[in-house]
């Protein structure tokens, strides 16, 4: 029954893309394919952090294991970051947004192949509230190609969207690799956010590139939205996925 409810909401929401065809999808102004040090479309990653994220940036660190990645903590809400926001433990405080950027091999210029963001939400988790979130997702990316839900978790959903900037034949190839209907065992659904890339490649296909949005509802409230942009083909420059 809940699958029908979510699907109906998507039909009502419509599809109005905020981005022009061919534009790079972004999370917090950061696009897939951005090199760690070189420019992309006239921008540098360091410049995005300094010019577009500085007012929200609580902490950020570059790690080299198991592959190059940046862990960042961002303030949610109005106002610039203050000393009060930067107290010990801020990087794990659920009221803050956590973001990770994963980079490909040095030979590939350490380009971003995976952006992950977990952002706390304080919104209604009823049908109207979820409909508004689905509209926002469609306006930001596109209409989901697959929706994964769990019957015992009303309002929760994992939305999978193939990158519309790809050539049409590549989009169709990626969609064809996604099961229809798409389901996950309960334990895989619950662990989806922490699922390793090898398992992701089995679920989504080794060439998947696109957006994944996970809505998390608890006791009638939308508590969090987890968003990912991922390119599994580029991930294979640093990880063995087969």
C-alpha positions in Angstrom: 0.0 0.0 0.0 2.8 2.4 0.9 4.4 1.9 -2.5 1.2 3.1 -4.1 1.1 6.1 -1.8 4.7 7.2 -2.6 4.2 6.6 -6.4 1.0 8.7 -6.3 2.8 11.5 -4.6 5.4 11.5 -7.3 2.8 11.8 -10.0 1.2 14.7 -8.3 4.6 16.4 -7.7 5.3 16.8 -11.4 8.8 17.2 -13.0 10.2 20.7 -13.2 14.0 20.6 -13.4 15.8 23.5 -11.7 19.0 22.7 -13.7 19.4 23.0 -17.5 19.9 19.8 -19.5 23.5 18.8 -19.4 24.3 20.8 -16.2 26.3 19.1 -13.5 24.3 18.0 -10.5 25.7 19.3 -7.2 25.4 19.0 -3.5 26.3 22.1 -1.5 27.6 23.7 -4.8 30.0 20.8 -5.3 29.7 18.8 -8.6 30.7 15.3 -9.5 34.0 15.2 -11.5 35.5 18.2 -9.6 39.3 17.6 -9.4 40.9 18.0 -6.0 43.3 20.7 -7.2 42.6 21.6 -10.8 39.8 23.7 -12.1 36.4 22.5 -13.5 34.2 24.8 -15.5 36.2 27.7 -14.3 35.9 26.7 -10.6 38.3 25.2 -8.0 37.2 23.0 -5.1 39.2 25.2 -2.7 37.4 28.3 -4.1 34.0 26.7 -3.5 34.9 26.0 0.1 36.2 29.5 0.6 33.5 31.4 -1.3 30.4 29.3 -1.0 30.7 27.2 2.1 32.9 29.2 4.5 30.0 30.7 6.4 28.6 27.2 7.1 31.9 25.3 7.4 32.5 24.0 11.0 35.4 21.6 10.1 37.0 19.9 7.2 39.8 17.4 6.9 41.5 15.5 4.0 42.1 11.8 4.6 44.2 9.5 2.4 42.8 6.1 3.5 41.2 3.9 2.2 41.2 6.5 -0.7 41.5 10.3 -0.9 38.4 11.8 0.7 37.3 14.9 2.6 35.1 14.8 5.7 33.3 18.1 6.3 30.8 19.3 8.9 28.4 22.1 8.0 26.1 24.3 10.1 22.4 24.0 9.3 20.2 27.0 9.6 20.8 30.8 9.6 23.8 32.6 10.8 27.6 32.2 10.3 29.6 29.6 12.2 30.7 30.8 15.6 33.0 29.4 18.3 29.9 27.9 19.9 29.2 25.8 16.8 32.8 24.5 16.7 32.9 22.9 20.1 34.5 19.3 20.4 32.1 16.7 19.1 30.5 19.1 16.5 31.6 16.7 13.7 29.3 14.0 15.1 26.5 16.2 16.4 23.3 15.2 14.6 22.1 18.8 14.4 24.9 19.5 11.9 25.2 18.4 8.3 27.9 15.8 7.5 29.4 15.7 4.0 32.0 13.5 2.4 33.8 13.8 -0.9 35.6 10.8 -2.4 38.2 11.1 -5.1 39.4 8.9 -7.9 43.0 7.9 -8.7 45.9 10.3 -9.1 46.0 9.4 -12.8 42.4 10.6 -13.0 43.3 13.9 -11.3 41.7 12.9 -8.0 38.2 13.7 -9.4 35.1 13.5 -7.2 33.2 10.3 -7.8 31.1 10.3 -4.7 29.4 13.1 -2.7 27.5 12.1 0.4 25.5 14.4 2.6 23.4 13.7 5.7 21.3 16.7 6.6 18.9 16.8 9.6 15.3 17.9 8.7 12.5 19.1 10.9 9.5 18.7 8.6 6.1 16.9 8.6 6.4 13.3 7.6 2.8 13.1 6.5 1.6 12.8 2.8 1.8 16.6 2.3 5.2 16.9 3.8 6.6 14.0 1.8 5.0 15.4 -1.4 6.9 18.7 -0.8 10.2 16.9 -0.4 9.6 14.8 -3.6 8.9 18.0 -5.5 12.1 19.5 -4.2 14.0 16.4 -5.2 12.6 16.5 -8.7 13.3 20.2 -9.1 16.9 19.7 -8.0 17.6 16.5 -10.0 14.9 14.7 -12.0 12.0 12.3 -11.5 13.2 9.1 -9.7 13.8 6.2 -12.0 13.3 3.7 -9.1 11.7 4.0 -5.6 12.6 1.6 -2.8 10.3 1.5 0.3 9.6 -0.7 3.2 6.1 -1.7 4.2 6.8 -1.2 7.9 8.4 2.2 7.5 5.7 4.6 6.2 7.1 7.7 4.6 10.6 6.4 4.3 11.9 6.0 0.7 15.1 5.6 -1.3 14.9 7.5 -4.6 17.3 6.5 -7.4 17.8 8.9 -10.3 20.0 8.3 -13.3 22.2 11.3 -14.3 20.3 13.1 -17.0 23.4 14.8 -18.3 24.6 11.5 -19.8 23.9 10.7 -23.4 20.5 9.1 -23.8 21.9 5.6 -24.7 24.0 5.6 -21.5 21.1 6.6 -19.4 19.0 3.8 -20.8 21.8 1.3 -20.3 22.1 2.3 -16.6 18.3 2.2 -16.1 18.1 -1.3 -17.7 20.6 -2.6 -15.1 18.3 -1.5 -12.3 15.7 -4.1 -11.3 12.1 -3.2 -11.9 10.4 -3.3 -9.4 13.4 -2.6 -7.2 13.5 -4.0 -3.7 16.0 -4.5 -0.9 16.0 -7.0 2.0 15.1 -5.2 5.2 18.6 -5.4 6.5 20.1 -4.0 3.3 17.5 -1.2 3.3 18.4 -0.3 6.9 22.2 -0.4 6.1 22.0 1.2 2.7 23.8 4.4 3.7 26.7 2.5 5.1 26.7 -0.1 2.3 30.1 -0.6 0.7 30.8 0.2 -2.9 31.0 -3.5 -3.9 27.5 -4.1 -2.7 26.3 -0.8 -4.3 27.6 -2.0 -7.6 25.7 -5.2 -7.3 22.5 -3.4 -6.4 22.8 -0.5 -8.9 25.0 -1.9 -11.6 28.8 -1.2 -12.0 28.2 1.7 -14.4 25.7 3.6 -12.3 26.0 7.4 -12.2 23.3 9.5 -10.7 21.7 10.8 -7.5 20.3 8.8 -4.5 18.1 10.5 -2.0 17.0 8.7 1.2 14.1 10.2 3.2 13.9 9.1 6.9 10.7 9.5 8.8 10.2 8.7 12.5 7.0 9.1 14.5 5.4 11.2 11.7 8.4 13.6 11.4 10.8 13.8 8.5 14.0 13.6 10.6 16.8 13.4 8.0 17.6 13.5 4.3 20.6 11.6 3.0 21.7 12.6 -0.5 24.4 11.1 -2.7 25.9 11.8 -6.1 27.9 8.8 -7.3 29.8 7.6 -10.4 30.6 3.9 -9.9 32.6 3.7 -13.2 35.0 6.4 -11.9 35.1 4.7 -8.5 36.7 1.7 -10.2 39.9 3.8 -10.6 40.5 3.2 -6.9 38.3 0.3 -5.9 37.7 -3.1 -7.3 33.9 -3.5 -7.5 33.4 -6.9 -9.3 
